[in-house]
């Protein structure tokens, strides 16, 4: 089994001393990928490309002109475009589609000599909380293969968990980086909306989608954030705020004022061991001299409904472009233009994607637009304003990342509403566009990983990452 490096700094020391080579690292990870192929993590492994890149990186390290990520082996979620490589968003509708350009984040990774080893399985078009909605089948959790990996970036999370790469890139629309990170015992970081370019990311819900990272350490999350974030001429929604350099990264031991959701402790819907883990960290923080206080979020019941109304409406609009005409899957049963659209979309999309397109189209339709979509937009503003109001008084909001540990594959799939409720703690940051991080806090009695989430004020990634480093040391 490939050696596990707790941080890139540790791995980098080996590369600089000559004790390690990038080619050797890639070979070790490829061996691990093959040994655990049954976990269904990768939709495609870029074996030859990765080995060729590693050879070039070794030469640059030797010449002393290597980039800041030289030798970091990274996997990307299968909704991120990489020029001359296939990208499918784990959907039949994009079968055999090869991207003609690279996402901005891919270009930034490659510019710093990162090595991309493959594209990871995910819920189809990033729609799901279990990675069970993929055309390629579910991703299995490395801690217990009968359990889900979480979604939608489940493949990316398990790739890091099972040591198939050093770090992974996912996307987070309503918790799709943080929730699988919690289920897989890794660090899942979602920055503020508008921090990292979405150019070259296949869209699900454009006002929510955000690139996030899955790593073993907070330090690696900070490093990747610095490299990936920042202005991009191809994404007009990006903030022009300067990105804090990694040199500013440090464990922040100063005393903080932290709020936690009272409902996370009192609700019968939250697993007892998750509650106990949250309570133990609250006690640790208090013992360290931090002010930790319960708050009740009055719009808690509206978080999931407003998120899904808006996300499904945006999905309905974004997915209209997949029509069986321009690219991707076209049904052989089609006979004319109308049947090409109808049959190709019916056969090309999975049931969860079709469900969300239909619901999204319904809430945008005449007669229902004001009752659902317009009202959900107003509720989103209330949620954002209330969250920002709390964060003026407190430095962070602490919650579980998910109400339960990873559940059995197939268990929740029959009732989509139950699955949607898994986003109860993660969608708040998404609706408000705020940075949030899921931190691994050990396992439950069955050996399943548990995660806690910290949420910070807008564009306060530096504060969040520095405190997270301290939090993990408690």
Number of C-alpha atoms within 10 A of each C-alpha: 11 17 10 15 14 14 17 22 13 10 22 20 12 13 19 15 10 13 9 16 22 28 18 16 22 29 17 17 22 21 15 18 21 12 12 14 11 12 20 19 31 27 21 15 18 16 14 10 14 23 21 13 20 27 17 17 26 23 14 15 19 14 9 10 11 19 16 16 22 27 31 24 24 26 29 26 30 33 29 29 27 24 16 12 17 21 25 27 30 27 26 22 26 20 18 14 16 17 17 11 14 18 20 24 24 20 16 16 21 16 15 17 24 26 27 28 26 28 31 31 35 42 33 30 25 33 27 28 29 33 29 27 26 24 21 19 17 26 33 25 30 23 21 17 14 14 22 28 38 37 35 34 39 35 34 37 41 33 33 25 26 22 20 31 29 28 29 30 26 31 32 26 28 32 36 34 33 37 37 35 36 32 34 32 25 27 31 35 33 33 29 25 26 25 27 26 25 25 18 20 23 22 23 24 24 17 17 24 25 28 28 28 29 34 30 25 21 27 22 21 23 25 18 23 25 18 19 22 23 18 19 18 10 13 15 13 17 18 19 12 12 12 18 17 13 17 8 11 18 16 18 16 13 10 14 18 17 25 24 23 18 14 16 23 20 11 12 11 12 17 15 16 16 24 19 13 19 23 15 12 17 21 13 14 19 17 10 14 12 17 15 19 16 16 14 12 15 9 15 15 10 15 22 22 18 21 25 20 23 25 25 26 26 22 24 25 17 16 19 10 11 19 21 22 14 9 15 20 22 23 20 9 11 15 10 8 11 10 14 19 17 15 18 24 22 15 15 24 22 20 13 19 23 16 15 20 22 16 18 23 19 19 22 23 14 10 10 13 16 14 12 20 22 16 14 22 17 12 19 22 13 15 23 18 13 16 22 17 12 17 19 12 11 19 21 24 23 24 25 27 31 29 25 19 27 24 18 17 20 13 11 15 17 9 9 13 12 11 15 17 17 21 24 21 24 29 23 25 28 26 27 22 22 23 24 32 33 32 28 23 21 15 19 15 8 9 11 20 21 30 32 24 26 27 27 28 25 17 20 17 25 22 18 24 25 19 23 23 19 15 18 14 8 10
